[in-house]
Amino acid sequence: MSNLAFRSHIRCAIADEQLQAALDANAQRRATGRAAAFASLPDWPDRRKRAHAERAEVMEHLQELLAAFAKQANKHGMRVHRAADAAQALRLVFEIAGASQRHATPASGTPQLLFAKSKSMVSEEIELNAALESSGHRVVETDLGEYIVQLRGEKPAHIITPAVHLQRRQVGELFSEKLGLAYTDDIPTLTAAARRVLREVFLTADVGISGVNFGVADTGGICIVTNEGNGRMVTTLPRVHIALMGMERLVPTLEDLGLMLSLLPRSATGQKLSVYTQLIHSPRREGEVDGAVERHVIIVDNGRSRMWDSVLREALYCIRCGACLNACPVFREIGGHAYVGSDGEPAPYPGPIGSVVSPGLEGLPQFGHLAQASSLCGACKDACPVDIDLPSLLTKVRAGAPDASPADRGIGLSAATRIAIQAFTLIAGSPSLFRFMQGLAALGARALAPGSDWMRLPAFTGWGQSRDLRRPAARPFRDRWKAGTMVVGEAEHGNRQTTAADRGNGEALEERGKKEEGGNAAVERIAGELEALGAEVQRVQSQDLHARLASFLQGRAIDSVLAWEQIRGLDPARLGEAGIRMVQRPDPSLKAGITGCTCAVAETGTLVLTSSAGQPLSASLLPEVHIAIVHKSQIVHFLEEALRLPQVRQAAATVLITGPSRTADIEMTLTIGVHGPKELVVYIVD
């Protein structure tokens, strides 16, 4: 089994100064953002433990939960399909698209469909784009980072930030070449160019394809988490929506979903909650004017059952936040594209988790050597929001789990290295032999590096190419211990008892928060959160709402808005008197949309909108400006309270909106306004 391609990619990555600068910037900003986000969640260690236990419980009852999810989803009108492998998943996509085809067939007789895709790692895993394109269809990635790498003919370099390896100059050159844009490296200009091109894709696509962050077993709903708005576009505008879901991506209840949502965005992007969190329970219902008419969920196995039944089961706990990639010292040096199989093809999943999942799904012969690209320092485990023991899993892959023959033990190592490890195993198994060899090594080290505490191994060892090795001690630890020269100070290690205050108590904090945030405190908090997210907050008395709203719209020269039919406290006739027309049918030419809300969450600055007849969710998606009317009595303190509302459980679709749309896919530079609204204006009515 050869890993020469892997070694070659590593050397190229380390020598690429531009890549090194991009990776360093990503790691620094991700670490800073993650630390700040978790600082706002004092009980996060407890939540992490609960999340690990919940993921373990899901794996224990996986087939029961899958059956419950499928039953509920089918009951609500979504069509659930099971795919044993990539080939079957691809066949299902083609069958669904073929049955729903609406485009004219060209003279060649080959059907031409336009697929608009939001980010989906499962689609990368099954190589969906290549299959669709080879059949004459057009498929467009709509996440900005994914769109950039698609134009370059590359695979994503990171689970969360697909174009992490690129700098703005490269993106500017790419857009100049592919889109005919005059060269610029101004990131807002580049983002606006992608918005213009992709808006036409959203409006004309035949099929929308998305991934699934979580499936909820007891409601049959799917949860999709995005920041740019493209995930909402592909699930709202095309007539047909296909969601690809790994079979492990389940939570039992909406309450469990709330726990995961408190951890996922903080770990992935350093946010308390992503801009758009969608809960989809069914296709468009009678009287609704937007939302897919057909919704299909393809539950993909593709090796997961084999992993479930192996020592690598814990890798299925992963919620795809990408935090382990950002923390890993190896990934931070080589990037995602260096993780290649024995045939030189990129692994579907890079980094520490990818070094377990990729060989687990596709086999050790192709990707087993990736597990050698780890220092086993434990940074990945520390960063994981569900406490996956990645170092342990990596050592299991190295040992040849789950399907290697004895000849494949120590997968990815050279023959010489395997012999050396076998020799070390023999020596370490005998105390007397180990002691003798330790003394021999110390003598050899003094000869190789006299007068120095460090020594350089020969370059052929691999280690010696870039690192020095600490010289073995002249006197082994055991000898010094017996001689009484080793002193362990209690003060250094400490015997301080951990108090309840140190540990924090999640339940007590939550109860205290509820008491402290009574009255106007919740209003103050949600206003502060919204403004921190870049939203504009207007606090008004009910009798002043119409005048203030009309003044705002007139100041923008807006005389027509896409709006809900009924918004609490808002009279369309009074706006009409001011020359403002309220439109209920989706119209992409309108510059502003006005919605009410089901509730708002003070903790995260989130607006919760549910779909129904007369409440088009596109009013909060298509226009450049989204205006939301929130009444003080609609504000709840915590996300869990919002998820318990009957409207959220029963609506065809719910969206949780946390600020205007945004991206940081180019050089980790925050840019407001991608595919969703560029402005969020919230009127809080007392």
Buried (B, 14 or more C-beta within 10 A) or exposed (E): BEBEBBBEBBEEBBEBEEBBEBBEBBBEBBBEBBEEBBEEBBBBBBBBEBBBEBBBBBBEBBEEBBEBBBEBBEEBBBBBBBBEEBEBBBBBBBEBBEEBBEEEEEEEEEBBBBBBBBBBBBBBBBBBBEBBEEBEBBBBBBBBBBBBBBBBEBBBBBBBBBBBBBBBEBBBEBBBEEEEBEEBBEBEBBBBBBBEBBBEBBBEBBBBBBBBBBBBBBBBBBBBBBBBBBBBBBBBBBBBBBBBBBBBBBBBBBBBBBBBBBBBBBBBBBBBBBBBBBBBBBBBBEEBBBBBEBBBBBBBBBBBBBBBEBBBBBBBBBBBBBBBBBBBEBBBBBBBBBBBBBEEEBBBBBBBBBBBBBBBBBBBBBBBBBBBBBEBEEBBBEBBBBBBBBBBBBBBBBBBBBBBEEEBBBBBBEEEBBEBBEEEEEBEEEEEEBBEBBBEEBEEBBEEBEEEEEBBBEEEBBEBEEEBBEBBBEEBEEBEEEEEEEEEEEEEEEEEEEEEEEEBBBEEBBEEBBEEBEEEBBBEBBBEBBBEBBBBBBBBEEEBBBEBBBEBBEEEEBEBBBBBEEBBBBEBEBBEEBEBEBBBEBBBEBBBBBBBBBBBBBBBBBBBBBBBEBBBBBBBBBBBBBBBBBBBEBBBBBBBBBBBBEBBBBBBBBBBBBBBBBBBBBBBBEBBBBBBBBBBBBBBBE
